[in-house]
Amino acid sequence: MDGPTDLLSISVFARRVGLAPSALRFYDDCRVLRPAWVDGVTGYRFYSPAQEARAALLRGLRDAGLPLAEVAVVLDGPEREGREVLERHLDRMRDQTQTAKAAIAVALRSLSTVVGMTEARIGGVELASAVRQVVPAAASDAEHPALGCVLIEIDDGEVRLVATDRYRLSMRVLRPEALDGGPCRLLVHAADLMEFGQWAARVHQVTLQVGPDETRASSTSQSWVLVTVDDQFPVYREMLSALAPPEYRVIVDRLALRDAVNSHGDAPRIALSFTGDEMTISLPGHSNAATLPAVCHEDLPQRIGFDPAVLAPALAASVGPDVLLEISAADRPVVVRSADQGSFTTLVMPAALNTSS
């Protein structure tokens, strides 16, 4: 061989850097890892030990799923462009991971409802309270029957009741006294669940049993069969995870705010505005204003509108003397929750204000 004697054959170099010889030939053809020398007679490729670091980085980037065109930018482009490529790819990988986790979780829940029995034991009064809080957020839209149902989801050591009519979403999280079996989810029509809640309120403890063929609730002396609905409930977890972090937090007397909202009768819109220690509730044109003491962590830079027929039930369903409003923007969902109890949460969509009212 007439080439430099310190070079490594393709097979030796391949073993050192953890790449197959065929991969090295491919990367040579793509001009991302050229041999240090090629024998002009035999065509054999030879590599320098100094190329090992580049080969290891190339292998790592490909193992991370980086497209070859972007690998070339990282290896040979300006440092700023290389960093941008890697950061974009990292964002893609995070999104793909979250999507995969969500899909697998759905599949696991689906499998768990087919095989075996899941059993959760919950206090009757607590369960009835959760039903009372969540059911008002269910819709009565015949075109979307799933929205007229309440989702009961058993997962991660919790029992969650969720309902939405697209303008608000209510969720109550219960911690069962005992839980056996895998995760599962079922839909129950809101009207049926209200009847069930009235029954649960009269018993000390309810054992909820979800099986492949039947869902039954029982106490020490009575039982209740829950009729389930075969439909697709909105992906509420994705809705919640997509919420922007709140920019503004407001604490106000819950019943006083409820009464102020209800005092506007059949008005299609009301406006809320905030300062450091006050909340003002009025019609969009500033008339019929009522002022309540409030704790405002920041002054909201603009007023926010609501349909009182949507906001008032959310306030009525909450518990405790104070209510916490978490606001990210005047056109994004507002989180309404009890100031001292985080187990019940309602999302309420703001409404556009027509200031001519």
PAPAZA-316010 format. One record per residue (C-alpha): x, y, z; residue in three letters. Coordinates in steps of 0.25 Angstrom, whole numbers, plus 5000, padded with zeros to 4 digits. Example, Ala and Ser with C-alpha at 12.3 -4.5 7.8 and 13.67 -1.06 7.14 Angstrom:
2
504949825031ALA 505549965029SER 
END
This chain:
357
500050005000MET 500550144996ASP 499750225006GLY 500050275019PRO 500450165029THR 499650215041ASP 498350205035LEU 497250105038LEU 496550005029SER 495050025028ILE 494749905036SER 495749945048VAL 495150085048PHE 493750035048ALA 494049945060ARG 494650065067ARG 493450165065VAL 492350065066GLY 491850085051LEU 491649975041ALA 492649975029PRO 491349995020SER 490950115028ALA 492350175026LEU 492250155011ARG 490850225011PHE 491350345019TYR 492550355009ASP 491550354998ASP 490750465005CYS 492050545008ARG 491850555023VAL 492950455026LEU 494050445015ARG 495150345017PRO 496550405019ALA 497050335007TRP 496550244996VAL 497450144989ASP 497350174975GLY 497650034970VAL 496749954980THR 495750064984GLY 495950024998TYR 495650135008ARG 496550175020PHE 496250265032TYR 497050345041SER 496950325056PRO 496750475057ALA 495350455050GLN 494850365062GLU 494250485069ALA 493450525057ARG 492950385054ALA 492550375069ALA 491750505068LEU 491150465055LEU 490750325060ARG 490150395073GLY 489350495064LEU 488750385055ARG 488450305068ASP 487650425073ALA 486850425060GLY 487450545053LEU 487250545038PRO 488550545030LEU 488350675024ALA 488250735038GLU 489450655043VAL 490250725032ALA 489850855037VAL 490350815051VAL 491650765047LEU 492050865036ASP 491150985037GLY 491251115046PRO 491151085061GLU 489851165062ARG 489151095051GLU 489550955057GLY 489050995071ARG 487751045064GLU 487650905057VAL 487850825070LEU 486850915078GLU 485750895067ARG 486050745067HIS 485950735082LEU 484550805082ASP 484150705071ARG 484550595080MET 483850645092ARG 482550665084ASP 482650525078GLN 482950465092THR 481750535098GLN 480850485087THR 481350345088ALA 481150345103LYS 479750395101ALA 479450285091ALA 479950175099ILE 479250225111ALA 477950225103VAL 478250085098ALA 478550035112LEU 477250095118ARG 476450025106SER 477149885109LEU 476849905124SER 475349925122THR 475249795114VAL 476049705124VAL 475749685138GLY 474949765148MET 475349905154THR 474749935168GLU 474850075175ALA 474250105189ARG 473750245191ILE 472950315202GLY 471550335198GLY 471350485201VAL 472750515195GLU 472350445182LEU 470950515182ALA 471650645184SER 472550625172ALA 471350585163VAL 470550715167ARG 471750795164GLN 472150735150VAL 470750705144VAL 470350845141PRO 471550855131ALA 470950745123ALA 470250795110ALA 468850765105SER 469250765090ASP 468550645083ALA 469550665072GLU 470750635081HIS 470250525091PRO 471550505097ALA 471550645102LEU 470250605110GLY 471050505118CYS 472050505129VAL 473350435128LEU 473750355140ILE 475150315139GLU 475950235149ILE 477450245147ASP 478750285155ASP 478050255169GLY 476950355166GLU 475450355161VAL 475150475152ARG 473850525148LEU 473850615136VAL 472750685128ALA 472850795117THR 471850865108ASP 473050935100ARG 472851065107TYR 473251015120ARG 473950885126LEU 473750835140SER 474550735147MET 474550675161ARG 475650585166VAL 475350485177LEU 476350405185ARG 475750265187PRO 475850195201GLU 476250075193ALA 476550045179LEU 476849905172ASP 476949875157GLY 477449945145GLY 477150085139PRO 475750095132CYS 474850205127ARG 473350205125LEU 472250305120LEU 470950325128VAL 469850405123HIS 469750535132ALA 468250515136ALA 468550365140ASP 469750415148LEU 468950515155MET 467950405160GLU 469150325164PHE 469750435172GLY 468450455179GLN 468450305183TRP 469950315187ALA 469650435196ALA 468850345205ARG 469850235207VAL 471150235215HIS 472050175205GLN 471950135191VAL 472750025184THR 472850055169LEU 473149925161GLN 473449935146VAL 473449805139GLY 473549765124PRO 472049755123ASP 471449835134GLU 471749955144THR 471049945157ARG 471150025170ALA 470749965183SER 470649995198SER 470549905210THR 469049875206SER 468749935193GLN 469249935178SER 469150025166TRP 469449985152VAL 470050105144LEU 469650095129VAL 470850135121THR 470950205107VAL 471750155096ASP 472350285090ASP 473650375089GLN 473850475100PHE 474750595097PRO 476150585100VAL 476050675113TYR 477550645117ARG 478050705105GLU 477150825107MET 477650845121LEU 479150825117SER 478950925106ALA 478551035116LEU 479551155117ALA 480051185131PRO 479251285138PRO 479651425137GLU 478651475147TYR 478051425160ARG 476851485166VAL 476151435179ILE 474751485183VAL 473551445191ASP 472951335183ARG 471451355187LEU 471551505186ALA 472151495172LEU 471051385168ARG 469951485173ASP 470551605165ALA 470651515152VAL 469151475154ASN 468751615157SER 468951645142HIS 467751555139GLY 467651515124ASP 468851605119ALA 469551525109PRO 470951575113ARG 471551635126ILE 472951695128ALA 473851675139LEU 475051775142SER 476051775153PHE 476951865161THR 477851835173GLY 476751815183ASP 475451825175GLU 474651745165MET 473551815156THR 472451745150ILE 471651825140SER 470951815126LEU 471951835114PRO 471551975113GLY 471952005128HIS 470552015133SER 469951945145ASN 471251935151ALA 471551865165ALA 472851865172THR 473351755181LEU 474551745190PRO 475651655183ALA 477051615184VAL 477751635171CYS 479151585169HIS 479251675157GLU 478351775150ASP 477751715137LEU 478151815126PRO 476751795120GLN 475351755123ARG 474851615121ILE 473451575117GLY 472651455121PHE 471251395118ASP 470651405131PRO 469851275128ALA 471151205127VAL 471951275139LEU 470851265149ALA 470651115150PRO 472151095151ALA 472151185163LEU 470951115169ALA 471550985167ALA 472851025175SER 473051005189VAL 473651095200GLY 473451235203PRO 474451285193ASP 474751265178VAL 476051275171LEU 476051315156LEU 477351285148GLU 477351365136ILE 478451355125SER 477751455115ALA 476451515112ALA 476151425101ASP 476651295107ARG 475951195116PRO 475851245131VAL 476051145142VAL 475051155153VAL 475351075166ARG 475151085181SER 476251165187ALA 476551065197ASP 476150935191GLN 476750895177GLY 476050765175SER 474850835167PHE 475250915155THR 474450985144THR 474951045131LEU 474051155126VAL 474151215112MET 474151365112PRO 473151435103ALA 473451555093ALA 472951685099LEU 472051775091ASN 472251915097THR 470951965091SER 470151895102SER 
END
